[in-house]
Amino acid sequence: MVPAARLQVSVIVPCYKQAHFLHACVRSVLDQGRDDVEVVIVDDGSPDDTAVLAAGFGPPVKLVRQPNCGLPAARNAGVRAATGSLLMFLDADDAQAAGAIAAVMAVAAADPTADVMCGGWQDMDAGGTPGAEHAPPAAEVDPWRLLLPHNAAPPCCWAVRRTALAAVGGFH
């Protein structure tokens, strides 16, 4: 078992034309009050105030800027700038549930063979009104059968060990 104290989580937040959501997104991570978490915001060439807002947070928030290349490239840029052994992905218009990071770290510490972890999520409308709750996808013997044909859960639900993502070459 890997002690939780040795794990660090990097939350990668790609942002393009969504600066108006960025504060709530980043606060949902920082408000979890953990000192073993960093947030890496990737300004994917956004024409809005993404870079200014991101720079205003200060540590443990990092800002990466690049020309607009799309989500896979933005996530890969965030991974390159991240230092955590566990990676989580949070789109700028999403928020992380309270306790999500602690839950991921507990699973990762308890099972060092768990390379990919997934939690549940709750829909919200544009005004922030909560909607339907969704349980995480059921565990299957072959997780690829679950993941390849469709999005089994939104990116904000997934955590992956850095080594596992590197082994498959990142996002394509």
Secondary structure, DSSP 8 states (H G I E B T S, - for coil): ---GGG--EEEEEEESS-HHHHHHHHHHHHTT--SSEEEEEEEES-SSSHHHHHHTT-TTEEEEEE----HHHHHHHHHHH---SEEEE--TT----TTHHHHHHHHHHH-TT--EEE--EEEE-TT--EEEEE------SSHHHHHSSS-SS-GGGEEEEHHHHHHTTS--
